[in-house]
Amino acid sequence: MTEKRSPAIAAAIILAGFLILFFAMPPIMLWLAEFSPWLAAAFGIAAVLAFFLIFWLRARYQQRK
């Protein structure tokens, strides 16, 4: 039974982490935009891509197991 819950718990933890990141993202981007709008845009793009990258890497890891 624990083996069935483990992926769901891991996904929930990852989603919670990204929820916190995306909640804090607007102030971070506004602060970065004071230095460079390109830096703020790069941070936003990196945060969104990281969301998909984490789940893609996790799926590849699960396929090997």
N, C-alpha and C positions, 0 to 999 in steps of 0.2 A: 504494500500500500504506500510506503514512503517513497518508493521509486516513481510512482505516478505523480506524487505531489511535488517532488523536487524540481522539475522543470517549471511548474507553475509558480513555485515560491521564488525561484531565481528570476523568472520574468517579472514578477511583481516587484522585486527589489530593484531590478534594472529600471522598470517604469517609474518607480517612486524616485529614484535618483535623477532621472531625466525630468520628471515633473518639477523637482526642486530647481534644477538647472534652468528649465524654461520659464519658471516663475521669476527667477532672478535675472534672466537674460536682458530684459529691457533696460534696467538701470546699468548693467554692465556695459551694454552696447552704447548707451548714452555717454558713459564715462570714457569709453574707448574712442568715441567719435570726437571728443575734445582734442585728442591727439591726431587722429586721422579717420575720416569716414571709411577709408578702405580697410583699415584695421578692424573697425566695428563690423563691416560687412563680412570680412574673413572670419571673424569669431562666430557670427551667426551661421554662416555656411558650414563651418567646422562643427558646430554644435548639432546641427540637423543631420549632417553626414555621419557624425559619431553615433547618433541614435540608430541609424540603419546598419552601420558597420558592426556595432556590438551584437545585434541580433544575427547578422550574417555570419560573423565569426562563431557565435554560439551554435548556430545550425551546423556549420562545418565540423565543429568539435563533436557534436552529438552524432553526426553521421559516422565518424571514426570509431566511436564507442559502440 
